[in-house]
Amino acid sequence: MLAADNPRRLAWVLGVQIAAALAQGVGLLLLVPLLEVAGVGGRGGGGTSGIVRLVRSAFGAIGLPFTLRFTLAAYVAVATAAAALGAYQSVLSTRYRLEFVDGLRRRLYATIARTEWGHLIGLRQSDLLTTLTVNVGWVAQGTLAALSLGAVVVISGVQVAVALRISPAMTGLATATGAVLATLTWPLVVRSRRLGHDLMGQNRSVLASVTGFLDGLKLAKAHGLEAGHLAGFGTTIARSRRSQIEAAKASALATAVQLTVTAVVLAILVDVAVEQLRLPLAGLLVLAFIFTRLVGQATQAQQNVQTLAQTLPAFGELMSVTADCERSADRSIDLRHPRPPPQRPALLPTHRLAFDNVSFSYQRPDGSTVAVLDCVSLEIPARTTTGLVGPSGAGKTTVADLAVGLLVPTSGRVLLDGSPLGAQDMGSWRDSVAMVPQDPFLFHDSIRANLLWAQPSAAEDEIWRALAMASAEELVRHLPDGLDTVVGDRGARLSGGERQRIALARALLRGPELLVLDEATNSLDAANEEVILDALATLHGRMTVLVISHDESMLRDADQVISIAQGRVVQEVLDRADH
């Protein structure tokens, strides 16, 4: 996946890693003649004498004398180049990692944005939030571990090559020991991956508990249930803590085993080099230096492998969620080319909306099918107000979601002026609709920002006109900061009626052909409900309005009232005078 994302950038990162590793290797090779020129161990033999001859020839080729000072200068130059390349490689790796992870996050975010609403409502919001935040963070750690592992492998390879030039026998023994050590610690890596799966599940539970805690906090305080709320959260985080401790134990055990074994092996290698191979002192010192560095790199490589093992499940789930949402993508949405905000005249050429034998059903997680609407046929004439009534669960909200194009009928057709509303029409149709739900969502931002979210190009006079139509103009003018008043999280600084009026103004700012109010006054008192009704009365005849309500008083200005029960139309009243 790393290679497929940006192969040229990755190739450049690997190339710089190799260059930095080679520079380090040249620096290590220079240590042998440097020590011998300094008089450490006298004249070398075997591999070390060959290195000295090689360096002497290189100096002669560029016209430099083979002296201590020039050798020191060469060593400093090579070390400086290696340090510069290492720093450059670190910045390159960081940039590549951030771009890769941000690309994954953006792709998932875009995929969720394009997913059909019917599929999204079957997913738990906290699970999506976990994938977008926690799992992406784990993927970032895994990406860093993969890039670090690549650097360690390249550097270690160069150092092993230098060690082979000094003593093939000792290097071969050390390499064989490393392979045996990797085999011994592999079960711990497998365990780390299993613990990664467990940690991922616990993270989902923690985030679900946190969101549930915040969503239910007001009710918990009202009922005096804070202690029980806290106890449930404590149980969830305790399970997560145990999983994290187990993962830490696995990593610590692998590191301890590796450090112990490598210390024993290093002691044996030094003994063999001195007592059996009679390695010259200069070569022995350089070899010991290389092997000491290799021990640290092996430890780092082992930690990187375990980090990869723990984070791979998060990467797998991220890709699984992305693929699942892509399979249910709404093909009418094109995020690459956002449509400009529509510019409409004051009186819109609205369409006649109709349902022709529309049925809708969905599948539960257990595979069973739930029928919501059954052969519903109805008509919503242009520039009229239609009331939709019925008991809870009758299918009223599903009718609204189908009308605005959030859902697609399982069977039957949604018609605009007698023509089926197809996928190719969805984009332009959604530009023509606006919805005010029962619990309107407001951002923790100013009133101006909340309104402009729906129509970014709206001018100041258009904003005030929409506020006036929603009977919210005087409300906003009397606020301390007017349009720049911050409404708080989810509009907490406003009353329920004030939030509804701001939400209605936001919907009207879009200049919709179809305005849907889904139980928009269900939780309001009589005074606030009257304000909303007066605002709706001014809209009559100017746009098509669909009002979903349990309250008969909300339907006083309706041109028709349609009653739904058990997913079927049971009554239609078409004459306003009849109700």
N, C-alpha and C positions, 0 to 999 in steps of 0.2 A: 504493500500500500504506500509506503514511504517513497519507493522508487517510481511508482506510477503517478504520484501527485505532481512532482516537478523534477523529472529525471535530469535535466541539465543542471539545475541548482544543486541537486544531490551529488551529481558527478563532480561539480566544482568543490563542494564541501569535502568529498572523499579525496580529491586531488590535493587539496591543501593539507588534509590530514597526513597523506603519504609524504608530502614535501617536508612537513614539520618533523615527521618520524625519521626521515632520511637525514635531516639536519642533526637531529639528536644522535643518530647512529654514527655520523661522521665525528661528532664531538666525542663520543665514547671511544672510537678508534684512535683519536688524537691523544687520549690519555696514556696509551701504551708508550709511544715514543716520547711523550712529555715526561713520564716517570723515568724512562731509561736515560734520556738526555740529562735529567736532573740527578742521575746517579743512583736511582733506587733499584736495587737488584742486579746491577751490572748489566752485561750484554745478555739479551734474551736469546732463547732458542725456540725452535718449532714455529708455532703460529705467531708468536710475538715478534721474532726476528723478521718474519715475512711482512708483518704490519709496519715495522720500522723501515724496511727497505722501500715499501710502497710509499710511505709518507716522504722519505728522503727523495725519491724519484719525483714525486709531485712538486716538492719544493724546488728541485733543480729545474723542472720543466718551466716554472714561472720565474726563474732567476733569483730565488731567495736562498740564503744560506741556512743550513739545517742546524740552528742554534736554539738554545733554551728560550731566548727572548722572542724570536720569530715563531717558535712553536707555541709559546704562550699567547702571542698576538693572534695566531691562527685559531687557537682554541676559543679565545674570547670572541672573535668574529663569528665563528660557527655557532657558539652558544647564543650570541645576540640574534643571529638569524633564526635559530630554532625558537627562541623566545618570541620574536616578532611573528613568526608563522603560527606559533601556538596561540598567541593572543588573537590573531586574525581568524584562525580556525574556530576559536571559541565564539567570537561574534557571529561568524557565518552560521555556525550550528544553532545558536540561539535564534537568529532571524529565521532560519529554515524551520526550526521547531515551532515557533510562534505562528508562522504563516500556514504551516501544515495543520496545526490544531485549530486555528481560526477558520481555516477553510472547511474543516469537518463541522465545526460549530455552526458556521453560516449555512452549510448545506443542510444540516439537520433542521435548523430554524426555518429555512426556506421550504423544506419538505413538509414540515408541520403546517406552515402557513398555507400551503397548497392542498393539504389533505381535505377530502370531503368532510363536511360537518357530521354527516351520519356515522363516519368511522371515528372521528375524534370524540364524540360523546360517549363512546364505548371504552375510552381509555381513561385511566386515573391520572388526574392532573399532576399529582405529586410524583408519579413515575416519570412523566415527561420532564418535569422540573429536575429530577435526579439525573436524568440522562443529559440534559442541557448544561448542568452545573457540575455535579460531583463526578459523573462519568467522564465528562470532557476534561476535568482536572486530572483524573487518573490517566487518561490517554496522553496528556501533556507530560506527566511523569514517565510514562512508558516510552514516549518518543525521545525524551532526554536520555533515558537509560539506553535506548537502541543506538543513538548517535554516540554516546559515551563509550558504549561497548565497541562500536566500530573503531573509534580512536584508539582504545586500549589494545585491540587486536592488531592494528597496524603498527603501533609503537612497539608492542611486545614482539611482533614478527621481526622488526628491524633489529631489536636488541638481541634476539635469539640468533639472528644471522651474524652479528658481531661476535657473540659468544662462541658460535661455531668456528669462526675464523681463529679464535684464540685456542679453544680446546674442544674438538668435536666429541670426544668421549664424555667429558663432563656435561656438555650441553645436551647430548643424547640422553644421558641418565636423568638430567633434570626434566627434560621434556616428557620422558616416559613416566616419571613420577607425577608430573602435572596431569597427565592423562588419567592415571589411576585415581588421583585425588578428585578429578572432575566426575569420574564414575561413582566414587563413594558419596559425593554430595548431591548427585542428581536426584535421588529420592526426596531430598529436602526441597529441590526446585519444583518437583511434581506436587509436593504438599503445599508449596506456596501458591501454586495455581488454584488448587482446591480451596485454600483459604481465601484467595481473591474472589472466587465465586460467592463464598459465604459473606465476606465483607461487603460485596456489592449488594447482596440481599438485605443486609443489616442497614446499609446506607439508605436504601429505599424506605425501609421501615422507619428510620429516624426522621427522614424528611416528611414522610406521610404523617408521622406523629406531630412534628412541628407545625405543619400547615393546619392539621386538625385542631391542635392546641390554640393557635391564633384565631382560626375561624370560629371556634366555640368558646373563646375566652369570656366574651360578654355574657353568654348564657350560663357558663360555669360560675361566674361571679354572682350573677343574679340568683342562682340556685344554691350558692354556698358549696359548690363542688370543686373548689380549687385543689383541695388535698387529693381527691381521687384523680383529678386531671394530672396532677404532678406525679402521683404514684405510677400511673400508666406510662407517662413519659420516662420516668426513672427506670422502669423495667426495660423499655426499648433501648435506651442508651447503655444500660448495663450489658445487654446482649451484644451490642456493637463494640463495647469496650473489650469484652472477652475475646471477640474475633480479632480485634486489633492486637491484643496481647499475644494471642497464638501466632499471628503473623510475625510479630517482633521476635518471638522465641525461635521460630524457624530460621529467620535471618541471622539472629545472633549465634545460634548453634552452628550453622554452616560456616560463619566467619571464624568461630573459635576452632572448629575442626581444621579448617584450612590453615590458620596461623600456626597451630600446634604442629601439624604435619610438615608444613614448609620449613619451620624452624629446625625440626629434626633432620630433614633432608639437606638443608643448607649446611648444618654441622657435618654431616656425613660427606658432603661434596668437598668441603674444605679439607677434611682429613684425607680423602682420597687424592685430592690435587697435590697436597704437600707430601704425603707419605708414599703414595704409589706412583703418581705421574711426574713428581718432581717439577712442577710447573714453576717457571721463573716468578720472582716476587712481583715484578711489575704486572705481568699477566694475571697473577693470582689476585692482586688488588683490584684490577679492573673487572675481572670476572666476578669477584665477590660483590663489587659495586653493582654490576648488572643484575646479578641474581637477587640482591637485596631489593632493587627497584622492581624486578619482576614479581617478587612476593607481594608488594603493594598493589601492583597492577592486576595480579591474579585475584587478590581480595576485592578490588574494585570491580573486576569483570564478574566475579561471583555475585556481588551485590546487584550489579546491573541485570544479570540474568534473573535473579529472584524478583527484582522489581518488574521486569518484563512479564514474568510468570504471573505475578499478582495483578497486573494491569490489563493483561490480554482479555480477561472476561469482560471488563468494562468496554474495551474497544469492540469486542464481539457484540455486546448488547447495543452499543451505539449504532453499529452498522445494521443490526437486526431491526431496531426501531426505525432507522432511516429507510430500509428496504420495505418494511411493513407500510409506512406512510406513503412511500412512492407508489406502491401497488394500488393505493386508494386515492391517488392524486386527482384533483379537480383540473381537468385539462383546459378548462376555460380561463384559468389564471396564468398569466405570464408575468413573472416577477422581474424578468430581464428588461422588459419595456413597459414600465408603469404608464397607465393611461393618464393623460392630463385631466384635472378636475373639469367636469362638464360645465359649460356656460349655457344657461337656459333663460328663456324669456320669463316674464312675471307670470304669465298664464301658460301652463305646460300643455302640450298636445298629448295628454295621457291616453293610455290604452285600456281596453276592456279586458279584464282578467277572468278566466274561467277554468274550472276543474271538470274534466271529462272522465268519469268513472275512475277516479284516482284511488289507488290503494297503496298503503305503505306498511312495511313490516321490517323488523330488524332481528338479528340473532343475538341471544345472550351468550356470555362466555362459555356456558355449558353446552352450547350448540342448539338449544331450543329456539324456536321462532316465535316472536311476539307480533301479532297483527295490531296495528294502531288505527289505520283507516281502512275502510272496506267500501269500495265503489262509491266514492263521494263525488257528486256532481253539484256544482254551484257556480254562480256568476257574480262578479263584483264589477258593476258598471263604472266607467270612467267618471271622475270628479263627484263621486257619491261617498257617503259614509255608511259602511256596513258593520253591523254589530255581530259578533260571534259569541254565543253563549253555550253553556253546558257544564256538567259536573267535572270535577278534577279527574284527569285521566281519560277524558272523552276524546282527545285528539286535537284540541283547539290550537295548542302551540305548534303541533306538527303541521297543521294547515298553514299557519303563518310562516313556518320555516320553508315549506314547499312554495309558498307564494313569493318569497323573496329569493328563492333559488339556493337556499342552504342545503336542502335535501332534494333528491331526485325520486320520483314515484317508482315504487316497485312495479306497478302496472298502471295503465291509464295515461292521461296527458294533461299537462298544464298549458293553457292556450292564452296567447296574446292576440286580441283581435281575430280569433279563429285559427291562428297559426300556432303550431306546437312550439313551446319554449325549449329550444335545443341547446346543446353545449356551446354552439357557436354564438348563441345570443346571451349567454349568462353574464359575460363581462359587462356589456352595455346595459343589461337589465339591472345588475347590481349597482351600477352608477346611478340608477333612477329610483332607488328605494332607500328608505331609512326606517330604523326600528328603535323603539323605546321599550326596553324590557321592564319587568316588575321591579328588579333591583338594579338600577342603572349604575354602571361603573364609571367612576371619575378618577382621573390620575391625580397623584399628589403633586399638583401644579396649580398654576393660576387658572382663573375662569377663562381668560383669553386663550391660553394654551389648550385647555380642554375643548373649547369650541373649534379652534383652528385645526385640531386633530382630524375632524371630519371634513374640513374644506380649507386646506392650507392657503389657498389663494384669496380667501375672503377678505374684503376691505373692511375698514372700521364701520362704515355706515351699514354694510350688510350684516355685521355682527349685531349691531344695535337693533336693526330691523327684525332679525331672528329672535332676539330677546323680547322685543315688543310683541311679536306674534305668539310667543310662549308665555306671555304675562309675567316676564321676569325682568323687564327693563328697570322698573322702580326698585326692585330687590337689589340689583347690581349697582345702581347709582347710589344707593344708600350705604353700601359696604365701604369700609374705611379706604380700601385701595381700589375700589371699582373693579374693572376688568382684570386688574393685576392681583386681586385677592387670591391667596392660596387656599384651596378648599380642604386640604388635609388628605390623609390616606383614604381612598375610596369616598372622598367627599365628607369625611367625618365632621368637619366644622360647619356643615350646613344641615338644616333639618331635612326630614324626608321629603316634604313638599318642595323645598328649595332645590334639592337634588333633582327631583323629577322635572322641575321647570327648566333647569340648566340642561338636563339631558334632552328635553323636548326642543329647546332652542338649538342644541347641537344637531339634532336630526333635521330640523327645519332649515338650518344653514346649508344643507346639501341641496336644497331646492328639489325635493323628491317628487316623482310622479305618484309613488305609493308610500304612504306613511302607515306603519304598523305599530299599534300600542298594545303590548301584551301584558294585561293586568297592571297597567301603568299607574292606577290609583288604588290598587288593592289594599295597600297599607297606609293610606292617607286618611286624615280626619276630614270631616265634612267641609270645613272652610277651604282646605287646600284642594280637595276634590273639586269644589266649585270653581276655583281659579283655573284648574286644568280644563274643566268643561267649558268655561268661557273662552279659553284659548282655542279649543277645538271648534267652537261655534264660528270663530272668525275664519277658520280654514275651510268651512263647508262650501263646496262648489269650486274651490281653487285647486284641490288635489284629491286623489283617491285615498280614503282613510279606512283602515281596517282596525276595529276596536275589539279586543278580546277582553271580556269582563264577566265576573259573577254578579256585578252590581247593575241592576236594571236602570238606575239613574244615569249611569254612564252612557246609556243608549238613547237618551232623550232626543238627540238630533240625528239619529240614524235614519237613513233612507230605507234600509232593510235590516232585519234581524234574522240570523240563521242559527238554529239550535242544533247542536250535535250531541249525541249520546252513543257510547260504545262504538265510536268510530264511524257512525252513520249520520247523515242529515235526517233529522226527525221532523223539522218544521221550518218553514220560511214565511216571514211576514214582509211583504214587499211595499205596502202602503204605509207611509209615515203616520198617517192619521189613525191607523189601527192600533198604534201603541203610544 
